[in-house]
Amino acid sequence: LTPPASAPPVPQAQVEDMGLGEYCVTYLPSTPGDHLVSVMWADQHVPGSPYRVRVLGPPDASKCVISGDGLHIARPGWPAEILINTQTAGRGDLNASIQGPQTNMELEIEEYGEGRYKGRYTAKETG
């Protein structure tokens, strides 16, 4: 199969024999969008092939959604919470910090769903 001249190149798959009839296939797509992954055995598609795969573009922090009362108000000594949703932002590493007027606070971040995080902190001071 040869793609049209204007199409992006088809990524070459690396196939590793894991033994006992299992194989590990890796590939590196070069463009975001919908792709078809064909898996063949003896020149025939295996059940379910070709598979539709959505390749995401680079991370986009502007697509993160931050919410929760802890963004607007907190009381010293009481826990506060923020919610961070990165589901539509692409793959990336999440970093966050809380800075008070005099001291920084520890922010504990826990992933509770794919791309969804809870951040918890306890304010140490007013301001």
PASEBA-1860 file (N, C-alpha, C; in nm, 3 decimals):
! residues 127
1> LTPPASAP> 0.085/-0.118/0.000/0.000/0.000/0.000/0.089/0.123/0.000 ~ 0.068/0.211/-0.094/0.146/0.334/-0.104/0.053/0.452/-0.086 ~ 0.081/0.538/0.013/-0.006/0.654/0.034/0.014/0.756/-0.076 ~ -0.085/0.846/-0.100/-0.067/0.952/-0.198/0.053/1.039/-0.160 ~ 0.111/1.109/-0.257/0.230/1.190/-0.233/0.207/1.296/-0.126 ~ 0.083/1.347/-0.113/0.053/1.452/-0.015/0.028/1.397/0.125 ~ 0.015/1.265/0.138/-0.015/1.205/0.268/0.113/1.193/0.350 ~ 0.100/1.194/0.485/0.218/1.174/0.570/0.270/1.032/0.553
9> PVPQAQVE> 0.397/1.012/0.581/0.452/0.877/0.565/0.387/0.777/0.661 ~ 0.375/0.654/0.616/0.319/0.547/0.699/0.428/0.501/0.796 ~ 0.400/0.504/0.928/0.504/0.463/1.023/0.534/0.315/1.010 ~ 0.661/0.283/1.022/0.703/0.144/1.017/0.684/0.083/1.156 ~ 0.624/-0.033/1.159/0.601/-0.103/1.286/0.721/-0.191/1.318 ~ 0.755/-0.193/1.446/0.859/-0.284/1.495/0.788/-0.400/1.563 ~ 0.816/-0.521/1.521/0.749/-0.639/1.576/0.851/-0.721/1.653 ~ 0.819/-0.749/1.779/0.907/-0.828/1.865/0.834/-0.956/1.905
17> DMGLGEYC> 0.897/-1.070/1.881/0.841/-1.199/1.918/0.862/-1.220/2.067 ~ 0.754/-1.226/2.143/0.762/-1.244/2.288/0.761/-1.391/2.328 ~ 0.744/-1.480/2.231/0.738/-1.623/2.258/0.596/-1.669/2.283 ~ 0.574/-1.797/2.270/0.444/-1.859/2.295/0.332/-1.796/2.211 ~ 0.366/-1.750/2.090/0.265/-1.696/2.000/0.224/-1.553/2.028 ~ 0.296/-1.482/2.116/0.264/-1.342/2.145/0.370/-1.252/2.082 ~ 0.323/-1.136/2.032/0.411/-1.039/1.969/0.384/-0.902/2.028 ~ 0.487/-0.820/2.036/0.474/-0.681/2.079/0.503/-0.594/1.957
25> VTYLPSTP> 0.406/-0.508/1.923/0.420/-0.422/1.807/0.424/-0.277/1.854 ~ 0.526/-0.204/1.811/0.537/-0.062/1.844/0.550/0.018/1.715 ~ 0.496/0.138/1.717/0.507/0.227/1.602/0.503/0.370/1.652 ~ 0.553/0.462/1.572/0.559/0.603/1.609/0.490/0.685/1.500 ~ 0.362/0.722/1.523/0.293/0.803/1.423/0.353/0.944/1.417 ~ 0.353/1.003/1.299/0.415/1.134/1.283/0.314/1.249/1.281 ~ 0.185/1.218/1.268/0.084/1.323/1.262/-0.036/1.287/1.349 ~ -0.099/1.387/1.411/-0.221/1.360/1.487/-0.338/1.331/1.393
33> GDHLVSVM> -0.443/1.271/1.448/-0.563/1.242/1.371/-0.601/1.096/1.382 ~ -0.700/1.057/1.303/-0.747/0.919/1.302/-0.659/0.834/1.211 ~ -0.616/0.721/1.262/-0.531/0.629/1.188/-0.595/0.490/1.191 ~ -0.560/0.408/1.095/-0.601/0.267/1.095/-0.478/0.181/1.117 ~ -0.487/0.091/1.213/-0.379/-0.003/1.240/-0.426/-0.141/1.196 ~ -0.358/-0.197/1.097/-0.394/-0.329/1.045/-0.303/-0.434/1.108 ~ -0.362/-0.540/1.157/-0.288/-0.653/1.214/-0.322/-0.775/1.130 ~ -0.219/-0.833/1.070/-0.240/-0.944/0.978/-0.169/-1.070/1.030
41> WADQHVPG> -0.230/-1.184/1.003/-0.169/-1.314/1.031/-0.191/-1.398/0.906 ~ -0.084/-1.448/0.849/-0.090/-1.528/0.726/-0.164/-1.450/0.616 ~ -0.129/-1.321/0.602/-0.187/-1.232/0.500/-0.338/-1.210/0.514 ~ -0.393/-1.233/0.633/-0.535/-1.209/0.659/-0.548/-1.124/0.785 ~ -0.648/-1.034/0.784/-0.673/-0.953/0.903/-0.715/-1.042/1.019 ~ -0.662/-1.013/1.137/-0.709/-1.082/1.257/-0.844/-1.021/1.295 ~ -0.924/-1.087/1.377/-1.055/-1.032/1.415/-1.041/-0.891/1.474 ~ -1.123/-0.798/1.424/-1.121/-0.660/1.472/-1.031/-0.568/1.391
49> SPYRVRVL> -0.941/-0.624/1.311/-0.850/-0.544/1.230/-0.919/-0.503/1.101 ~ -0.895/-0.383/1.054/-0.806/-0.280/1.109/-0.869/-0.207/1.228 ~ -0.783/-0.162/1.320/-0.825/-0.092/1.440/-0.815/0.059/1.417 ~ -0.916/0.132/1.461/-0.914/0.278/1.448/-0.845/0.334/1.573 ~ -0.741/0.416/1.551/-0.663/0.475/1.659/-0.662/0.626/1.642 ~ -0.696/0.698/1.746/-0.688/0.845/1.742/-0.554/0.887/1.800 ~ -0.471/0.950/1.719/-0.341/1.000/1.763/-0.360/1.146/1.802 ~ -0.328/1.176/1.927/-0.345/1.311/1.979/-0.228/1.399/1.939
57> GPPDASKC> -0.254/1.527/1.932/-0.149/1.623/1.901/-0.066/1.654/2.025 ~ 0.022/1.752/2.016/0.105/1.787/2.131/0.018/1.842/2.245 ~ 0.069/1.837/2.368/-0.007/1.888/2.482/-0.044/2.035/2.464 ~ -0.162/2.073/2.513/-0.210/2.210/2.503/-0.268/2.249/2.639 ~ -0.187/2.318/2.720/-0.229/2.354/2.857/-0.353/2.441/2.859 ~ -0.382/2.513/2.750/-0.501/2.598/2.748/-0.629/2.517/2.751 ~ -0.620/2.387/2.727/-0.739/2.301/2.729/-0.763/2.237/2.866 ~ -0.676/2.263/2.963/-0.699/2.214/3.100/-0.811/2.296/3.165
65> VISGDGLH> -0.892/2.230/3.246/-1.001/2.297/3.316/-0.976/2.282/3.466 ~ -0.968/2.394/3.536/-0.941/2.396/3.679/-1.067/2.449/3.749 ~ -1.109/2.380/3.856/-1.228/2.422/3.929/-1.214/2.384/4.076 ~ -1.315/2.418/4.154/-1.318/2.382/4.295/-1.311/2.503/4.386 ~ -1.370/2.489/4.503/-1.373/2.598/4.601/-1.233/2.642/4.643 ~ -1.137/2.549/4.643/-1.001/2.581/4.686/-0.931/2.681/4.596 ~ -0.989/2.714/4.481/-0.933/2.819/4.395/-0.973/2.957/4.444 ~ -1.081/2.964/4.522/-1.137/3.094/4.558/-1.129/3.127/4.706
73> IARPGWPA> -1.138/3.023/4.790/-1.141/3.049/4.934/-1.083/2.929/5.008 ~ -1.011/2.960/5.115/-0.958/2.856/5.204/-0.944/2.917/5.343 ~ -0.952/2.833/5.445/-0.937/2.877/5.583/-0.813/2.811/5.642 ~ -0.733/2.888/5.714/-0.614/2.828/5.776/-0.652/2.709/5.863 ~ -0.579/2.600/5.842/-0.602/2.479/5.920/-0.709/2.387/5.865 ~ -0.781/2.429/5.763/-0.887/2.348/5.703/-0.842/2.301/5.565 ~ -0.874/2.177/5.530/-0.835/2.131/5.396/-0.916/2.200/5.287 ~ -0.851/2.226/5.175/-0.915/2.285/5.058/-0.884/2.196/4.938
81> EILINTQT> -0.970/2.201/4.837/-0.955/2.111/4.724/-0.974/2.185/4.592 ~ -0.892/2.148/4.495/-0.911/2.195/4.358/-0.920/2.073/4.267 ~ -0.990/2.088/4.157/-1.004/1.980/4.059/-0.935/2.025/3.931 ~ -0.861/1.934/3.869/-0.786/1.963/3.748/-0.823/1.857/3.644 ~ -0.876/1.901/3.531/-0.914/1.809/3.425/-0.824/1.836/3.304 ~ -0.745/1.735/3.267/-0.651/1.747/3.155/-0.691/1.657/3.038 ~ -0.812/1.602/3.040/-0.851/1.500/2.943/-0.841/1.546/2.798 ~ -0.868/1.671/2.770/-0.864/1.717/2.630/-0.736/1.793/2.599
89> AGRGDLNA> -0.642/1.795/2.692/-0.519/1.873/2.675/-0.404/1.792/2.615 ~ -0.421/1.663/2.593/-0.312/1.581/2.543/-0.225/1.530/2.657 ~ -0.130/1.445/2.622/-0.042/1.387/2.724/0.059/1.490/2.771 ~ 0.089/1.487/2.899/0.187/1.578/2.957/0.203/1.550/3.105 ~ 0.294/1.619/3.167/0.316/1.606/3.311/0.247/1.722/3.382 ~ 0.181/1.690/3.493/0.110/1.791/3.571/0.200/1.839/3.684 ~ 0.215/1.969/3.695/0.287/2.031/3.806/0.200/2.144/3.859 ~ 0.192/2.156/3.991/0.112/2.262/4.052/0.174/2.298/4.187
97> SIQGPQTN> 0.155/2.420/4.230/0.206/2.463/4.360/0.111/2.567/4.419 ~ 0.117/2.584/4.549/0.036/2.683/4.621/0.133/2.774/4.696 ~ 0.122/2.904/4.673/0.208/3.001/4.739/0.121/3.095/4.822 ~ 0.149/3.102/4.951/0.080/3.194/5.040/0.156/3.325/5.050 ~ 0.103/3.420/5.126/0.172/3.549/5.140/0.312/3.536/5.201 ~ 0.326/3.444/5.296/0.455/3.428/5.364/0.519/3.291/5.338 ~ 0.435/3.189/5.319/0.489/3.053/5.307/0.422/2.980/5.190 ~ 0.492/2.879/5.142/0.435/2.790/5.040/0.366/2.674/5.111
105> MELEIEEY> 0.265/2.618/5.048/0.191/2.507/5.106/0.214/2.382/5.024 ~ 0.206/2.269/5.090/0.219/2.141/5.022/0.087/2.110/4.952 ~ 0.095/2.079/4.825/-0.022/2.044/4.746/-0.011/1.896/4.711 ~ -0.104/1.818/4.762/-0.108/1.675/4.731/-0.199/1.654/4.611 ~ -0.146/1.594/4.505/-0.224/1.571/4.383/-0.245/1.422/4.366 ~ -0.371/1.386/4.342/-0.409/1.245/4.324/-0.491/1.232/4.196 ~ -0.453/1.137/4.111/-0.532/1.112/3.991/-0.648/1.021/4.029 ~ -0.770/1.063/3.998/-0.887/0.982/4.033/-0.960/0.931/3.910
113> GEGRYKGR> -0.913/0.961/3.795/-0.965/0.912/3.669/-0.865/0.952/3.563 ~ -0.870/0.891/3.448/-0.771/0.923/3.347/-0.779/1.070/3.309 ~ -0.672/1.143/3.339/-0.667/1.285/3.308/-0.744/1.374/3.404 ~ -0.791/1.318/3.517/-0.866/1.396/3.617/-0.794/1.384/3.751 ~ -0.770/1.500/3.813/-0.690/1.505/3.935/-0.761/1.586/4.042 ~ -0.732/1.550/4.169/-0.774/1.630/4.284/-0.647/1.683/4.348 ~ -0.647/1.811/4.376/-0.536/1.872/4.451/-0.588/1.914/4.586 ~ -0.518/1.873/4.692/-0.560/1.907/4.829/-0.447/1.981/4.900
121> YTAKETG> -0.486/2.083/4.975/-0.388/2.157/5.053/-0.457/2.212/5.177 ~ -0.376/2.251/5.274/-0.427/2.315/5.395/-0.357/2.449/5.408 ~ -0.435/2.555/5.404/-0.377/2.690/5.417/-0.314/2.706/5.555 ~ -0.198/2.773/5.560/-0.128/2.792/5.687/-0.151/2.931/5.744 ~ -0.200/3.024/5.659/-0.212/3.164/5.702/-0.322/3.233/5.625 ~ -0.365/3.347/5.674/-0.464/3.425/5.601/-0.393/3.515/5.501 ~ -0.469/3.559/5.401/-0.411/3.653/5.304/-0.433/3.611/5.162
END
